[in-house]
Amino acid sequence: MTPREKEITAVLCNSIRVMTVFQIAQTWWSTTSWGISRTKSAIEKMADEGWLKLQQAVSRPVTALERPLVVWSPGATQANFTRLSRRLHKRASEPAEIIAVVFATEKANRIFGVGKLATVKLTQMTHDLHVTEIYLNYRRRGLAERWIGEDRFPGWWPINVRPDAALQNRLGGLTRAIEYGGDYSPERLHEIHTALSGFGGVGLSYEFW
């Protein structure tokens, strides 16, 4: 495997669950015709070698995510969750389409993983692909090393709400929770806020994307 192929595989084992061919091309090659073609060739080779699995899935269109919809920090006023819920509902109402997705295999995880490989759920494809978009946003800003995906949360995680990811500082302390909003009701948004705002007795900053 090339260093680039190793990086893609490690990211799928440890940071996110799934990516589209386009996301991989955009990040590691380019979105030109040559870049897409080169990406497909690399993925097919890695799939033939048993490192990755490539398959068709149903997802709503994957859109670029440039900034969170809501950012909250301890001491700040909570957002208008009724308004946010309406916005999330509208986004979740877009029609689905068939898309090619890529995820790591157990073989890959034995070599590149740092824990148990996450289960890819085809019913959560829209959600997981947009969590990938958030991760790639942080990666472009040079912050990928601070990212901890939900499947790699520490065993001492103290609350029943598990956001999609969290950011950590250089000492391993958690500094921010990250959640991609599905078709959440205002009550669900408030539940997440209540849990995170009470995290550790002082609250954990969070982002809703």
C-alpha positions as CSV (number, residue, x, y, z in Angstrom):
1,M,0.0,0.0,0.0
2,T,1.1,3.6,-0.6
3,P,1.3,6.1,2.3
4,R,-1.8,7.7,0.9
5,E,-3.7,4.4,0.8
6,K,-2.6,3.6,4.4
7,E,-3.8,7.0,5.6
8,I,-7.3,6.5,4.0
9,T,-7.6,3.1,5.5
10,A,-6.5,4.3,9.0
11,V,-9.0,7.2,8.9
12,L,-11.8,4.8,8.1
13,C,-10.7,2.5,10.9
14,N,-10.3,5.1,13.6
15,S,-11.9,8.5,12.9
16,I,-15.0,8.0,10.8
17,R,-17.1,5.1,9.6
18,V,-17.6,5.6,5.9
19,M,-16.8,7.9,2.9
20,T,-18.0,8.4,-0.6
21,V,-15.7,8.1,-3.6
22,F,-16.1,11.8,-4.1
23,Q,-15.0,12.6,-0.5
24,I,-11.9,10.5,-0.9
25,A,-11.0,12.1,-4.3
26,Q,-11.6,15.6,-3.0
27,T,-9.3,15.0,0.0
28,W,-6.5,12.8,-1.3
29,W,-6.5,13.3,-5.1
30,S,-8.8,15.8,-6.9
31,T,-12.3,16.2,-8.2
32,T,-11.1,16.4,-11.8
33,S,-12.0,13.5,-14.2
34,W,-8.4,12.2,-13.7
35,G,-8.7,12.5,-9.9
36,I,-12.0,10.6,-9.7
37,S,-10.7,7.9,-12.0
38,R,-7.5,7.6,-10.0
39,T,-9.5,7.4,-6.8
40,K,-11.8,4.6,-8.1
41,S,-8.8,2.6,-9.3
42,A,-7.1,2.9,-5.9
43,I,-10.3,2.0,-4.0
44,E,-10.9,-1.0,-6.3
45,K,-7.4,-2.2,-5.7
46,M,-7.7,-1.9,-2.0
47,A,-11.1,-3.7,-2.1
48,D,-9.6,-6.5,-4.1
49,E,-6.8,-6.8,-1.5
50,G,-9.4,-7.0,1.3
51,W,-8.6,-3.6,3.0
52,L,-11.8,-1.7,2.0
53,K,-15.3,-2.6,1.0
54,L,-17.0,-0.7,-1.8
55,Q,-20.8,-0.9,-2.1
56,Q,-23.9,0.9,-3.1
57,A,-26.1,2.6,-0.4
58,V,-29.0,5.0,-0.2
59,S,-28.4,8.5,1.2
60,R,-29.7,11.9,0.9
61,P,-27.3,14.2,-1.1
62,V,-24.1,14.8,0.7
63,T,-23.6,18.6,1.0
64,A,-20.4,20.5,2.0
65,L,-20.5,21.7,5.6
66,E,-18.6,24.9,6.1
67,R,-19.6,25.9,9.6
68,P,-21.8,24.7,12.4
69,L,-25.4,25.9,12.7
70,V,-25.1,26.4,16.5
71,V,-22.0,26.9,18.7
72,W,-22.5,26.9,22.5
73,S,-20.0,27.3,25.3
74,P,-20.6,27.3,29.1
75,G,-22.2,30.5,30.2
76,A,-23.8,31.3,26.9
77,T,-27.5,31.4,26.2
78,Q,-28.9,28.2,24.6
79,A,-30.1,28.4,21.0
80,N,-33.7,28.6,19.7
81,F,-34.2,24.9,19.4
82,T,-37.6,25.3,17.8
83,R,-36.1,27.3,14.9
84,L,-33.2,24.9,14.6
85,S,-35.5,21.9,14.6
86,R,-37.4,23.3,11.6
87,R,-34.2,23.9,9.7
88,L,-33.0,20.3,10.4
89,H,-36.4,18.9,9.4
90,K,-36.3,20.7,6.1
91,R,-32.8,19.4,5.4
92,A,-33.9,15.9,6.3
93,S,-36.8,16.0,3.8
94,E,-34.5,16.0,0.7
95,P,-35.0,13.0,-1.5
96,A,-32.5,10.1,-1.2
97,E,-30.3,8.7,-4.0
98,I,-28.1,5.7,-4.6
99,I,-24.4,6.4,-3.9
100,A,-21.1,4.4,-3.8
101,V,-19.7,4.3,-0.2
102,V,-16.4,2.9,1.1
103,F,-15.6,1.5,4.6
104,A,-12.8,-0.5,6.3
105,T,-12.8,-4.2,6.7
106,E,-11.9,-6.3,9.8
107,K,-8.6,-7.1,8.1
108,A,-7.8,-3.4,7.8
109,N,-8.7,-2.8,11.4
110,R,-6.4,-5.6,12.6
111,I,-3.5,-3.7,11.1
112,F,-4.5,-0.1,11.3
113,G,-7.1,0.1,14.0
114,V,-6.7,1.2,17.6
115,G,-9.9,-0.5,18.8
116,K,-13.0,-2.4,17.8
117,L,-14.1,-1.6,14.2
118,A,-17.4,0.3,14.1
119,T,-20.4,-1.3,12.5
120,V,-21.5,0.5,9.4
121,K,-25.3,0.8,9.4
122,L,-26.8,1.4,6.0
123,T,-29.9,3.0,7.6
124,Q,-27.7,5.8,9.0
125,M,-25.8,6.5,5.8
126,T,-26.9,10.2,5.4
127,H,-25.9,10.9,9.0
128,D,-22.5,9.1,8.9
129,L,-21.5,10.7,5.6
130,H,-22.2,14.1,6.9
131,V,-20.2,13.4,10.1
132,T,-17.4,12.6,7.6
133,E,-17.9,16.0,6.0
134,I,-17.4,17.6,9.4
135,Y,-14.3,15.5,10.0
136,L,-12.9,16.6,6.6
137,N,-13.6,20.2,7.5
138,Y,-11.5,19.9,10.6
139,R,-8.9,18.0,8.7
140,R,-8.6,20.9,6.2
141,R,-8.0,23.2,9.2
142,G,-5.2,21.0,10.5
143,L,-7.2,19.7,13.4
144,A,-7.8,16.1,12.6
145,E,-5.5,14.9,15.4
146,R,-7.8,16.5,17.9
147,W,-10.8,14.5,16.6
148,I,-12.3,11.5,18.5
149,G,-15.1,9.7,16.8
150,E,-18.0,8.4,18.9
151,D,-16.8,4.9,18.5
152,R,-13.5,5.8,20.2
153,F,-14.9,7.7,23.2
154,P,-13.2,6.8,26.5
155,G,-14.8,4.2,28.7
156,W,-15.5,6.7,31.4
157,W,-17.9,8.8,29.2
158,P,-20.2,10.0,32.0
159,I,-23.5,10.9,30.3
160,N,-26.1,9.0,28.3
161,V,-25.9,11.4,25.4
162,R,-23.1,10.4,23.0
163,P,-22.4,13.1,20.3
164,D,-20.9,12.1,17.0
165,A,-17.4,13.2,17.9
166,A,-15.5,15.3,20.4
167,L,-12.3,17.4,20.2
168,Q,-9.5,16.9,22.7
169,N,-6.5,19.0,23.7
170,R,-2.9,18.0,23.8
171,L,-3.3,16.5,27.2
172,G,-6.3,14.3,26.2
173,G,-8.9,16.5,27.8
174,L,-12.2,16.9,26.0
175,T,-12.9,20.5,24.8
176,R,-15.9,20.3,22.5
177,A,-18.7,17.9,21.4
178,I,-19.8,17.7,17.8
179,E,-23.2,16.6,16.6
180,Y,-24.6,16.4,13.1
181,G,-28.3,17.2,13.5
182,G,-30.8,14.7,12.0
183,D,-34.5,15.3,12.0
184,Y,-34.4,16.2,15.7
185,S,-37.4,17.6,17.6
186,P,-36.9,20.6,19.8
187,E,-37.2,18.3,22.8
188,R,-34.3,16.1,21.5
189,L,-32.1,19.1,20.9
190,H,-32.9,20.3,24.4
191,E,-32.0,16.9,25.8
192,I,-28.6,17.0,24.2
193,H,-28.0,20.5,25.4
194,T,-29.0,19.6,29.0
195,A,-26.6,16.7,29.0
196,L,-23.7,18.5,27.6
197,S,-24.2,21.7,29.5
198,G,-24.0,19.6,32.7
199,F,-21.0,17.6,31.6
200,G,-18.5,17.4,34.5
201,G,-20.5,19.9,36.5
202,V,-19.2,22.8,34.3
203,G,-20.4,21.9,30.9
204,L,-18.8,20.9,27.6
205,S,-18.9,23.3,24.6
206,Y,-20.7,21.9,21.6
207,E,-21.5,22.4,17.9
208,F,-24.6,21.4,16.1
209,W,-23.9,21.1,12.3
